[in-house]
Amino acid sequence: METLIIFLIVIGAAALIAIIAFIIHRLMHPKLKDEKKDEADFAQEELDRVLVPIDDKKTAEEISNYRDKEDEK
């Protein structure tokens, strides 16, 4: 009977530690708003992450006016 009491105390202590850890985790990491995003939003975020904006106006204008030979065919 004594071993059962010790076992229950150990299980209770472990459960108490787990509950405290869960509460601390929830307080430190509050849920963000669940926004529904479509494929276009995911694609735009990925492009923004990969592509670097061009600061030089002359270079940006040249890139926007660029025509590939294959595009004109």
C-alpha positions in Angstrom: 0.0 0.0 0.0 2.9 2.3 0.8 4.3 1.9 -2.7 1.0 2.8 -4.3 0.9 6.1 -2.3 4.4 6.9 -3.4 3.5 6.0 -7.0 0.4 8.3 -6.9 2.5 11.2 -5.4 5.1 10.9 -8.2 2.3 10.8 -10.9 0.6 13.8 -9.3 3.8 15.7 -9.2 4.5 14.9 -12.9 0.9 16.0 -13.8 1.3 19.2 -11.8 4.6 20.0 -13.6 3.0 19.3 -17.0 0.0 21.5 -16.2 2.2 24.4 -15.1 4.4 24.0 -18.2 1.3 24.0 -20.4 0.0 27.2 -18.8 3.4 28.9 -19.2 3.6 27.8 -22.8 0.1 29.2 -23.5 0.9 32.5 -21.9 4.2 32.9 -23.7 2.8 31.9 -27.2 -0.7 33.3 -27.6 -2.6 32.2 -30.7 -2.4 34.4 -33.7 -5.4 35.2 -35.8 -6.3 32.4 -38.1 -6.5 34.2 -41.4 -7.6 32.2 -44.4 -5.2 32.7 -47.2 -5.5 31.6 -50.8 -2.8 30.5 -53.2 -2.3 34.1 -54.5 -1.4 35.3 -51.0 1.0 32.4 -50.5 2.7 33.1 -53.9 3.0 36.8 -53.2 4.6 36.2 -49.8 7.1 33.8 -51.3 7.9 36.2 -54.1 8.4 39.0 -51.6 10.7 36.8 -49.5 12.8 35.8 -52.5 12.9 38.9 -54.7 14.9 41.9 -53.8 13.4 45.3 -54.5 15.4 47.6 -56.9 16.3 50.9 -55.4 17.9 52.5 -58.4 15.2 54.2 -60.6 17.2 53.9 -63.8 17.7 50.1 -63.4 14.1 49.6 -62.4 12.9 51.4 -65.5 15.3 49.4 -67.8 14.0 46.2 -66.3 10.3 47.2 -66.7 11.0 48.2 -70.4 13.0 45.0 -71.2 11.6 42.9 -74.0 12.9 39.4 -74.7 13.3 38.3 -78.3 11.1 35.2 -77.6 8.3 37.4 -76.2 7.9 39.2 -79.6 7.5 36.0 -81.6 
